[in-house]
Amino acid sequence: MASQQAIALYRDLLKQIKKLPRNSRQYYRQNLKGGFINHSEEADPERLQQLFQGARKDAEFILTKTRQRNVQPVINGQAAASYTNGKAGTAAAQVEGETSTSKPVVLGAVMSISSLVLYLLSSSYIILLNKRLMVDDGFKYPLALTGLAQVAGAVAGWTSSKLGFVKLGPAPTPHFLATRLLPIVLSSAGALYFGNVAYLSLSVAFIQILKVLTPAVTLAICATFKLERLTGSLLLSILMITLGTGVATAVEVGIAGFAWPGFFSFLFSTLMEAVRVVYIQLLLGRLSYSSMEVLVYLGAPTGLVLLAASAIWEREGLLASGLALMAHKPLHYLSAIFMGFLVNLSTAFAIKVTGSLTFKVVGCVKNTLLVWVGILMGDVVTREQLLGYTVSVVGFALYTHVKYKEGLKKTS
């Protein structure tokens, strides 16, 4: 019965979407179908029945999220289908006050600048703080440090929702978590862990130079899964990024005491981050989460995975010396945990209010600033490395420009 209601709701929403203008219709159709059904299957009742039969709660969850994440289209004074207790229906909607939902320009600018500044400060500070805790203080337990930050963020988000400060959508079902979110959680945990391991043996400046490689790796993997189409300009940008990073790496390798484990840890972190992006596109489609939902529904399982791994591989070290180090400087470790939560929150919020491209550019600026901070702190960076890094940054600028142009074409 629940399956039949879900199918009825799905079809009713499709009918409502057909009444929209052409340019809006396609957008809502993709949102409705994103993540659980192909376009070619909408007219096949048997296929629909089969899809919903295996995951009834998933269907209800996704359809509810679709309604929450998109403003319901108003058609001749009436809102599109509303969702109540698994049933679809159309109800008259009064248009109150102004229909425009755009925020004042000044307020929007303040929110954008504030979110980016918060991200710049928190993400830069946590890098330097974690480096100090793990290297200078000897707390060589990146799984525990990262896992605690993820769990703390999830608890803070959940508490805020219970106190009424924010609203969370429906929690993902166990089936949805296991089939859709778990691969994203595992790749996120891998990216965080290997990223922190790299700081145990590599300098802050060199890691920031290597970070320019991330968009090139992500683009290459997305192209492999046919999620991105490689053009001549994109290939040129990848070549410049790879060449510049290769020059900087070759010089670093020639320096006495180069740590290959740290270098490979960073490469694994970059690979896991790229895999996470691919999983998000393949498994979630156009289904999106708010900033707080990312902290709670993705941060909590990610933190638990990291802490479980820490209990297996770091338990003896934590009991022998790690807990004593935390007790000796509790404020430092509490600060690291809080900053981890703040980075996650500011990242999600900044992307939401400024867009992913703007966020990537700001991230590149942050990395450049940290290169110079590392130099001021005593990291050795040669002229050849700075030259290679400059080539990589120019390649990244070309990549950003191409993606911006592609976004304009899609919008038009």
N, C-alpha and C positions, 0 to 999 in steps of 0.2 A: 504493500500500500504506500509506504513511504517513497518507494521508487517511482510509482505512478505520479505522486504529488510533485516530486522533483522534476519529472519530465514535463508535467503540465506547467509548472512554474517556468521552466526553461523555454518552452514554446511560447508562453504568454509574453515573456520578456522579449523574445525575438519579434513578436508581432508589434510590440510597442516601439522597438528599435526601428522597424521599417517605416514608422511615421516621421522619423527624424529627417532633417536635411541630409543630403548625400554625404557631405564632408564629415558630419558627426556620426552618421550611421555606422561607417566602417570602424571608427574608433570604439564605439560601444560594443559592436559585435566581437571585436578582438578581445576586449576586456572580459566579456561574458564567457567566451570560449577559452580564453587563455589558461593554459595549465592542465586542462583535463579533457579536451575534445578537439578533434580536427574539423576544419570547415566542411569537408566533404561528408561528414557523418551526421549533419544536422537533420537531414530528411530521412534517415534510416531508423525507424522505431525500434527494430530488433537490436541494432547496435547501441542505441541510446539505453535501452533496457539492460543490455549486457554491461555497459559502463557503470550505470548507477547501481546495478545489483551488487557489484563487487565492493562498492564503497559508498553506501548511502549517506553516511555521516559526512564523508568527504564532500559529496555533492552539495549537501546543505551548508557546510562550512564555506565552500568556495563561493556559492551563490550569495551567501550572507556577506562575505567580504567584498564581493563585487558591488553590492548595493551600498555598503558603507564607504567604499573608497571612491565612488563616483557620484557626482551631483545628479539626482534624478532629472531627466529631461522634462521640461514643461511643455505640454501640447495643448494648445487652446485653453490655457488656464488650469489644466489637470496634470497631475504628476504621473509619471510612468508607474509601472507595477510596483506595489509595495509588498514587503515580505513579512508575513506574520504567522508564526507557528507552522511553517512549512507550506503555507498556502499563498497563492498569488492573487492579487486583486487590484483594481484601480480605484483610487479614492480622489475626490475633488481636493484640490490644493489651493489655498488662498495665497496669493502673492502679496507678501507683506513688505511694505516699504520699498526701498530701492532694490532692483533685481540684480544690479551689478555686484559681483563678489570680489572685485579687484580691491586690493588694499591701497591706501594712500602711498604715493611714491616715496615720501619721506620715511614713513614707517617701514616700508619694504626695504629701503636702502639701509636703515638702521639695523634691521633684523639680519640682513645679508652680511653687513660688515661685522656685526657682533658675533655671529656664528663663525665666521672665518677667523676672526681674531682669537676667539675662544679655542678653536681647533689648533691654530698656529701655536698658541702658548701651551696648551695642555699636551699636545703631541710632542712638541719639542722638549718640554720639561720632563715628560715621562721617559723619553729616550735617555736623557742625561742622568736621570735619577736611577733608572734600572741599571744603567752601565755602572754607576757608582756602587749600587747595592751588590750586584753580581760579581764585579771585578775587584773593586777596592775593599769592600767589606767581606767578600768571600762567600756570599749567599748564592751558590751555584745550583739553584733549583728553579729553573725557568718554568717548569710545568706548574709548580705550586704558586709561584708569583703571578703568572698569567691567569691561572684558573680561579684564584681568589678574586681577582679584579673582575672577571666575567660574572661570577656568581654574585658579587656585591652589586654590580650594575643591575642584574636581574631582580635581586631583592629590592633594591631602591625603586625600580620601575613598578614592581608589583605593589609595594607599599603605597606609592603615589596614587595608583589606581584605586586602592581600597580606601584611601583618604579623600578621594574625589577630585584630586588635582588633575588627573588625566584619565582618559577613557581607553580601555583596551578592547579590541575586537574579540570574537570568540576564540578560545584556545584551540590549537590544532588537535585533531583527533590522534589517537595512538597510531592508527593506520597511516594517516597523512604524515605524521612525524617520522615514521619508519621508512616510508617509501619516497617522500619528497624532501623532507628537511634533514634527515640523517646524513646524506652525502654532503650537504652544504655544511653541516655542523662539523663533520670529520675533517673536511678540507680547511675550514676556518681554524680549527684547533691545530692542525698541522702547520698552517701558515704562521700562527702566533708563536708556536713552540720553536720552530726552526729559526724564525726571525730573532727571537731572544737568544737562542744558542749562538747565533753569529756574533752577537755583541760580547760574548765571553772571550773571543780571541781576535776579533778584527776591530780596527779603530772606527770611531764614530764617523769621521770624515770619509773614509773609504767605503763604508756601508752606504752613505748617502749618495756617493758617486755611482755605486752599483744599482741603487734604486731606480735610476733612469731606465734600466733594462726592463722593468716590470710591464709597461704598456706594450713593448715589443713582444714579450713572451705571451701576454694575454691575447694580443691580436693574432699571433701565430696559432695558438690553440683554438681560438674562436673560428679562425679560417679553416682549420682542420675539421671541425664539426659543422662547417658551412653556416656558421652564425654570422660571419663577416665576409665581405667580398673584398679581396685584395686588389687594389688599383696600383698604377704605377707610382703615384705619389706616396701611398702608404708603404709600398715596398722600399721606396727611397728613404722614407723616414726610419723604417726598421733597420735598413742598412747603416744609416748614419748613427743611430743609437747603438747598434751592435759594434760598429767599428770604434766609436769613441770609447765605449765601455771596455772593449778589448784592449785598446792602447793603455788605458788607465790600469787595467788588471795586469797586463804584461809587465808594466813598470813595478807594480806592487809585488808581484811574484819574485822579482829580482832583488827585493829588499830582504836582508837577512832576517830570519825568524818568521817568514810568512806562514800563516796557519791555514793549511788546506782544509781541515775539518770545518773551520768557520766559514770558509768560502763556499764549500759545498752545502753547508747548512743554509746559507743565504739563497743559493740557487734552488734548493728544495722549498724554501719559504716562498720564493717568487713563483715557482711552479704550482704550489698548493693554492696560492692566491688566484692564479689564472684558472685553475680547475674550479675553484669556488665560483668565479664569475660565470663559467660555462654551465655549471650545475644550476645556478640561479636562473639562467635563461632557459635551460632545457626543462627543469623540473617545476618552476613556478610560473613561467610564461609572463603574463602581464599582471599576475596577482602580486600586490604590493603590501608592505607593512609600514605602519607609522614608525617614528623614531623610537617610541617606547616599546612598541611591539617587537622591534628588532632586538632591543635590550633584553626583553623578557623571554620571548618565544624562541629566539636563536641564541641569545647570550647564556641563558640558563643551561641548556643541554651542552653547549660548547664548554662552559666552565666545569660542568660535571665530568665530561670526558677528560679534560685536562687534569682535574683533581684525582680521578680514578687512575690515570696513568702515573700521576705523581705518587699515589699510594703504592703502586707496584714498583716503580723504578727509583723513586727518591726517598722512600720511607726511612731507610736506615740513616741516610745522611741528615735528613730533617730531625730525626730523633737524637742523633749524635751531636749536631752543632747548629742546624738550621733554626730550630725553635729558640735556642738560646740567643742567636743573633737577632731574631725578631723581638725577643723580650728585652734585649739590651737597647735597641733603638725602635721602640714601637711606633713612634710618630712617623719615622721615615717609611716604614712598611705600610702603615695606614694611609699615608700620603700616596704611596705608589698604587695601592688598591683603589683609592678614590680617584686618582688621575686616570687610571685605566677605565673606570666607569665614565669619567668626564670625556675622555677621548672618543669612546663609543657613541656617547650621546651627541657630542658636537659634530662628529663625522656624519651621522645620520641626518641631523638637523641642517647642517651646512649643505649637504647634497640636495636636500628637499627644497631649501629656499634659494639656492644659487644655481643648481644644476651640476651634473657630474663633470662637465668639461671645465667649468670655472673652478670646481673643487680640485681637479687634477692639476690645473695651472698653479693654484695656490700651494698644493702639495709639492710641486717642483720648486717653487720659490722657497718653501720651508727647508727642503733638502739642501738647496744652495746655501742658505743661511747657516745650516748646521755644519756644512763643510768648513766654512770659515770659523765657526765656533770651535770645531774640532782642531783646526790649525792653531787657534789661540790657546787651546788647552794642551798643546804639545804634540798633536798628531803630525806626522811627517807626510806632506803632499808635495810632490815634485812639479816642476813646470810642465813636464810631459803629461802628467796625470791631469793637471788643470786644462791643458789643451784638449786632451781626449774627452774630458768632462764637458768642455764647451761644445765640441762637435756633437756629443750626445744630447745636450740641451737644445741645440739648434734642430736636431732631428726630432726631438720631442715637440718643439714648437711647430714644426711642419706637420707632425701627426695631429696635433690639436687643431691646427687650421683646417686640415682636410676633414676631420670629424665634424668640425663646426659647419663647414660648407655642406656636408652630407645631411646634417640636422636641418639646415635651412631648406634644402631640397625636399626633405620628407614633410616638413611643415607646410610648404607651399603646395 
